[in-house]
């Protein structure tokens, strides 16, 4: 349980690697708590590296609508994983994401996908790719600027490492973080 990391790690470590570890957190406070747990286990000069799902600066929801992702998948522009993951995180942004609370209603977006499947608008293969990423709760997906502000508030300085080759690299960014000062 990442939320109790400081209780599990018995001595400072040089590195903490987390791929999507913030992915199903329900609140901004939970993000902050986890960042502080990680800070508590890092040795001086230690590094925290994570791939973080975000609403990136300059995000255009229209470019990631479910119908756009479906068209891209059917034409071979994106693979099954890019399609399924994209449908989960950004495909229903305009009608399942609350930008004021930073919450993605996964139950609602999967309900919409299930309805499209029942109507025959998506195939078995497409439905399976979407279901691979199923989560039924609400997820706090922060705007990039808010995530970076939170990193600073928790005492981290960071660099973003841009990856290429997959559609999700637009909204699933790699951060390499070090502590400027001990976390509060």
NORGI-V968911 format. One record per residue. N is the residue number from 1. OMEGA is omega in radians with two decimals (none if undefined). Layout:
n = <N/N>
omega = <OMEGA/OMEGA>
//
This chain:
n = <1/2/3/4/5/6/7/8/9/10/11/12/13/14/15/16/17/18/19/20/21/22/23/24/25/26/27/28/29/30/31/32/33/34/35/36/37/38/39/40/41/42/43/44/45/46/47/48/49/50/51/52/53/54/55/56/57/58/59/60/61/62/63/64/65/66/67/68/69/70/71/72/73/74/75/76/77/78/79/80/81/82/83/84/85/86/87/88/89/90/91/92/93/94/95/96/97/98/99/100/101/102/103/104/105/106/107/108/109/110/111/112/113/114/115/116/117/118/119/120/121/122/123/124/125/126/127/128/129/130/131/132/133/134/135/136/137/138/139/140/141/142/143/144/145/146/147/148/149/150/151/152/153/154/155/156/157/158/159/160/161/162/163/164/165/166/167/168/169/170/171/172/173/174/175/176/177/178/179/180/181/182/183/184>
omega = <-3.10/-3.08/3.08/-3.08/-3.10/3.09/-3.07/-3.11/-3.02/3.07/-3.11/-3.14/-3.13/-3.09/2.98/3.12/-3.12/3.13/3.12/-3.06/3.09/-2.94/-3.10/3.11/-3.02/-3.03/3.02/3.11/3.10/3.05/-3.12/3.13/-3.12/3.08/3.14/3.05/3.13/3.13/-3.11/-3.10/-3.13/3.02/3.06/-3.09/3.13/-3.04/3.04/3.12/-3.13/2.95/-2.93/3.04/-3.07/2.87/-2.99/3.03/3.12/-3.11/3.09/-3.09/-3.12/-3.13/-3.07/3.13/-3.13/-3.11/3.09/3.12/3.11/3.12/3.14/3.12/-3.12/3.13/3.10/3.13/3.08/-3.12/-3.07/-3.14/3.12/3.13/-3.09/-3.13/3.11/3.10/3.13/-2.97/-3.00/-3.05/-3.13/-3.09/-3.02/-3.10/3.12/-3.12/3.08/-3.08/3.12/3.13/-3.10/-3.05/3.00/3.13/-3.09/3.13/3.13/-3.10/3.09/3.04/3.12/3.12/3.12/3.10/3.11/3.10/3.14/3.11/3.14/-3.12/3.03/-3.06/3.06/3.14/3.13/3.12/3.12/3.12/3.13/-3.10/3.11/-3.08/-3.05/2.93/-3.03/-3.12/3.06/-3.10/3.07/3.09/-3.04/2.92/-3.09/-3.12/3.13/3.08/-3.11/3.04/3.11/3.07/3.13/-3.14/-3.13/3.03/-3.12/2.81/-2.95/2.96/3.08/3.09/-3.11/3.08/-3.10/3.04/3.10/-3.11/-3.07/3.12/3.05/-3.05/3.11/-2.94/3.12/3.13/3.02/-2.97/2.98/-3.12/2.99/-3.10/3.09/3.13/3.14/none>
//
